Amino acid sequence: MLAAWMLWRLQSTISILAAKTLGLVFFLAAGFFWAAIVADWRLADSLPHEWERRDIQVIGVVASLPQHSDRSVRFQFDIEQVITTNAVVPNRIILSWYRGRRTSDDETGLPNIKAGERWQITVRLKRPHGNSNPHSFDYEVWALERNIRATGYVRQSADNVRLHPLVNQPAYRIENLRQEIQQRFTRILPDQTYTGVLQTLATGDQRAIPNEHWQVFTRTGTNHLMAISGLHITLVAGFIFALIYWLWRCSHFLTLYLPARRAAVIVSLFTAFGYALLSGFAIPAQRAFYMLAVVAVALWRGNVTSASSVLAWALLAVVLIDPWATLSAGFWLSFGAITIIMFVTVGRIGPMHWLSGWIRIQWAITLGLAPLLLALFQQVSLVSPIANAIAIPLVSLAIVPITLLATIPLFDFLLPLAHALLNIGMTFLTALNDLPQAVWHQHAPPAWTIIAAMAGIAWLLLPGNLGLGFFAGFPARWLGIFALLPLFLVLPDKPERGELWLTVLDVGQGLAVVAQTKNHTLLFDTGPDFGKTDSGSRIIVPFLRAEGINKLDAMIVSHADSDHSGGALSVLDAIPVKLLISSLEDNHSIVRMAPNNKQCYNGQTWYWDNVQFELLHPLAQSYQNASRKTNANSCVLKISTQHGSVLIPADIGKAGEQALLERASDQLPSTVLIAPHHGSNTSSTTRFIQQVNPSLTIFTVGYLNRYDHPRPEVVDRYRALGNKLLRSDHDGATLMRFTDEGLVTETWRGSNPRYWQ
């Protein structure tokens, strides 16, 4: 009997495990196929290659808040009709309308674009394409998630005309309302410092916040408050629930018709939904609304729902509606924060004082999100607990409610009060931001150290005995500290002595090259300026920090053209640079910002870790020529190792190439050549490339750039040599290692393929 009972128990256990395993496999497969189906639907709506950079006349609706700059206005556009015969255009695109001649609409030369308007316009488009680099923002993922399948600009045409002031559809009316609120805030608070912040708190449009304010929020760890976050939506919904519950109970007739709790649930849920829509329905807002919806269903039915179930259902709703949400930082930070809060508050035994509970939550979130923040952004705010302890109550309980009331025209007199309170908070945050060690920067940690750190943090945050200290309660919680150490102590690999690691970053139509030896780092050129941002802040600095490079021994700015010098100021501001070498004028802003600088000229040579660096161009006396051309006087650098060499000629033309052939012909042969002037017709003469005779040539060009670089005839000259050709627009960043094994080359797009590329 005992044996039979044991056999029956074993069979039951195996059956339960098998059923759970099959269920898990089924749901994983269902999730995979659902994501694949949605991806197939979205990718099917694409701009054909043959219609890139061609004029197409379309009719559509402005589908988002317009983003204004000095030179253009940018907006999403929903296509309703394609007028051009046989043209194929995706349903949603992003357009820029650049400043032209002055119009009756706007004396600045830009049309007065409003959300929800129907326009007939002529556009020129291309498929979404972003810079592809290690540790940088992936624009193509961002565009795919938002169903933006083409980008372009509006062509100047007499046929560009507004057809309707407001299309009567809910989505467009909401966007139009958001724009009206922003414009009203601007009228009430003209030229006020933090008007953009209040606009963001009301409408969720984070583009309204200037970069200098974003820096303060990021460095103090309070940037989560500058979105319409789950905290804000939950507080608003909770306030409405309490108000409706109290008012409803005052009427016997209403309570007989519908219980007060159900009435409060309905009104608060609709309020949360409206607030989430007003915010643009970003992931934090989605998460909060779906969690509130789960709680609302449970309250309506009178069921008790566990916190983990609420979180799980909200997570399911987000990934079902948006399978690409898991690729965004906001997804992990939003759900990570709420998971940590639940971990340290739900299911604990004994009462908790509100102050100790608040401190515990702040401590837990700061510690718990650190591995994710280091993995995603390579930085953690050290002043975040202090900043959030003040900013969260001030913003969430005072500034946000007042700002939301001010969105109603009857209460817009409250806006100055909200601005005054925000000014007080910003004074405090700015003081914290100005502290010398406000932020911890470090390298990007390996994946296994992040997993170990998260396990260690979970161990540290296990329950303890209330009132007996942090290390009381669950035994040996302090051991979790050791699991955190690899996060900081496991450093990135470095070249050995005599080796050279070279990274040609993908900065579009421009140049940025990082050269590393065992103990030194050099940056050659800094990529283009993108308007409000530049290659330095968006690409170069994140790459350097993630690679564990916290200083530059030298930075060379070859010449003043913005596609080579556009990111220099951001690099100088973010990372110490020991020496600036350039061909810039003495009064140039980059030269003035660098405390130690000198001009580049031929004959300058130095050695780092058995690697030779030598400047071949221009001549020292060329600086005496007042009419010298910037391209012709570009700094030309040759880096030589025992394993191979690289020549970086920047933007020199045929005359510069001829000069090098005449005076430095024996120094030109190189293993790798960065094509001069991006492969233009004015460079890469046959004699020059034959003398260099590279085995690898790299063209640093922008996708479908207006110069058509590299020119086909130039590419043919290189192909005639039989060397390998790479292009930054097709291959992304190129990572090269000159080691004992010779030249090892890796392209970022090649090693990180994506199905949407």
Order of alpha helices (4+ residues) and beta strands (2+ residues): alpha-beta-beta-beta-beta-beta-alpha-beta-beta-alpha-alpha-alpha-alpha-alpha-alpha-alpha-alpha-alpha-alpha-beta-alpha-alpha-alpha-beta-alpha-alpha-beta-beta-beta-alpha-beta-alpha-alpha-beta-alpha-beta-beta-beta-beta-beta-alpha-beta-alpha-beta-alpha-beta-alpha-beta-beta-alpha
